[in-house]
Amino acid sequence: MTASTTEHTVTLLGHTFSYADSGSGPVLLFIHGLLGSQRQWAHLVDRLDDGHRVVVPDLFGHGQSAKPMGDYSLGAHAATLRDLLDRLGIERVTLVGHSLGGGIAMVFSYLFPERVERLVLVASGGLGREVSPLLRSATLPLAEYVLPVIASGWMRRRLASAGRALGSVGLRPGRDLTEVWEGFTSLGGGETRRAFLATTRAVIDPGGQSVTAHDYLPESAPLPTLVVWGTRDRMIPAWHAAAASSSIEGCRVELFQGAGHFPHLDDPDRFADLVREFVADPA
């Protein structure tokens, strides 16, 4: 993370759970996406922990947390985060969820509304059927046999060499490609692959996203919500932000022009300013 961030582990459900904890004040709980980790929020900690307590976990199946056999549904992830807050003695938080983490954040706010102050959804899952074919392919039959081949060290070295060759002629990968590659390199281990497939199949089928927040959002208690999306998102289309505004009363939408699936990485200063302003708004 950063020099000022303290990283911890705790045992939850009998397994090691990793998280970072920094600063003091109103609590921000950041939830990363599929194949992500707390690393993807690291650049925001120093921007926000001067006036907030920032808690940044690795979900089970990701990063430095355990990759156990078991339930990788959105509800299971939400319950684990509730257990973490209980362990830390934290009553209420603002949830900041990216992609899969956005879906977890919405389920958390539905299951445990008394624990949530505000909701920030970043290129969130769960707001429409459409999703990248890359993720849909992980739900196809035999994916568990194909994935070890394409995630093997041999294949990753060949792909890395191709990336360096593109760089040598001035073609730089964008932020989305960089982050997807970082996630892909984590699939070399069997436990990580198993957790990835279980998590993906819990929310996606061959036709697209299989879990929709629109089923329960209209029944949820009104909650101040900020939706952030990149206009060039190729993983989950930006028009899902409009779907969010139709289902979430009083939802505020901010589009990052030219950004992809990781707008918080494309323009971290703007993102941090938005979060700080949103949390401070008394409305």
Helices and strands as residue ranges (DSSP letters): E 6-12, E 15-22, E 27-31, G 38-41, H 42-48, E 53-57, H 74-88, E 93-98, H 100-111, G 113-115, E 116-122, H 133-136, G 137-139, H 143-150, H 153-168, H 175-185, G 186-188, H 190-203, E 204-205, E 208-209, G 213-215, G 217-219, E 225-230, H 240-247, E 252-256, H 263-266, H 268-280
